[in-house]
Amino acid sequence: MRVALLSVWLAAAAGAQLPADVAARVDAVRTGATYSADVPRDWVPFTIDAGGVECPHHLRVPRDYDATRRHPLLVELHGAVSRPDFGSETSLRNLRHRIGAAADEAGMLLLMPAGRRGVEWWSEAGRGNLLDAIAWIKARYNVDESRVFAGGFSDGGSGSFHLALHAPTPFAGFVPMCGHVRVAQAGGASVFLRTLSNRPLYVVNTGKDVLYPTTHVRPFIDAMRTLGVRVTYRPFESMPHAPLFLPDERGRIVDWLLRTRRPAHPKAVWIESDRPMHVDWLELEAIGDDTAALDAFPDVNPVVPPVRRPFGIEPGPPTGGLGIEVARVREETLAAALGVEAGDCLVKLDDAVIEDRRSLSRAMLRVRGGEQVRAVVLRAGGPVELEATCPASKPLPAFRRTAPRAVLHAVRDGNRVDVRAANVTRFAIAISPDAFELGQPIVVVVNGEERHAARVLPDAATVDRYAKRDRDRTRVYVARIAVTL
């Protein structure tokens, strides 16, 4: 009886009678799973298969978890994600001091996922790992879909930028700490800052950070703000690359999390991308080659010095801690200026002994453009001393561009959607009875031209398709409008 009554209510609210099979599926998605009160609490370990790599995760469940109410979920990403292995129970639990206790007090679920080399947060496998982990939790615990967040420190901060750019739909907001939006492209995906307009960010950086100091980050924050991105920026100028700010900042972050909610159906959606993607109810399906159309949306790509100065070699096989074997030397780099050759073994840079890539990276943090640099290499069995002036850094665009981009901006007002599209050949709009009056025509206007004006036909297959994609009780889609340009 309850199902039938709810179906009638939904049909009336939509302004049209939903077919019985569609109404039943809508009701099922809205109701969701029945959550048991008899579930593990405290730390709950589980494993996700991320493209053939087993990634352990640890879910912190508050002791007062209540299966009858929806709980916020924070996904906290660790740093040093490129290590061969990061995910022991001890290593993950030791990170809970960052947000953990405050999350408990706020009744939040806290996910500590594990990434590793090949499953970095900004890789396709790493992104899938996180989304699958969230789905695992949603199937067992009562998660508030309007309050799912991602944040983290160092690589974790950069990883949360990546999620904000390439998979914002499940999230309400992001908390990058001591990371950089440039690193979001490390896995090969392009970075277009307009897409960050879809979600708010709480960004923390430190002034004495040897990796991502505030002087390097602030131009990107300024660029985001010119695009209308909602950024709360918290710089701590006197602090290093360490979460020393958290004792004072943790409460503010948690308050921000508890105040922030994702609307089920945002009025406006931005997509800027060089590959198909979706954000909320808008889907970019195909990109063209009309780059002149993009003049209306200038590419926001700050020109800045490199965040990290590369030495300029491609390493050969590991030497067992006796230096770095040089497989190739890149042109116009410090290695080339020094006269390093393929086949050399780099053993010293200034006063630093070079044992592996990590020690070389640490040594390069102290190198400045225009200064004299000394190196020692082993060549033909003997040491050779080299000296040169470190080349000055050349300002370059921060984000690489490898393929034509497209821009979609859609604004919903009642049953009308106004779309600005540049270099788009096909897109689609997902239709929810909560956002549109189904008994009336839905009008889609693209670049001032009406491209659709008709009622939509709800169907159960569409409901199931989006329910499987989103796993979200607050979002039910019963039809879609596809537009070819």
Protein Blocks (a to p, Z undefined) as FASTA:
>chain_A
ZZmmmmmmmmmmnopacdfklmmmmmmmmnopaddfbbcehjadddddeehiacdddddd
dfklcfkbccdddddddehklbfbdcifklmmmmmmmmmmmmmmnopacddddddehiaf
kbmklmmmmmmmmmmmmmmpccdfklccdddehjlmmmmmmmmmmmmmlpgbdcdehiaf
klmmmnopacdfklmmmpccdddddfklcklgfklmmmmmmmmmmnopacdddddfkbcc
dfklmmmmmmmmmmmmmmpccdfbafbdcdddfbdcdehjbccfbdcfblklmmmmccdd
dddddfbdcfhiacdddehhnaccdfbdcehifklmnopaehiacfbehjbccfbfmlmm
mmmmmpcehiacdddddeehiacdddddddddddddfbdcfbdcdddddddehjbccddd
ehiabdcddddfklpcfkbccdddeehiafbdcdddddfklmmmmmmmnopakbccfbdc
dddZZ
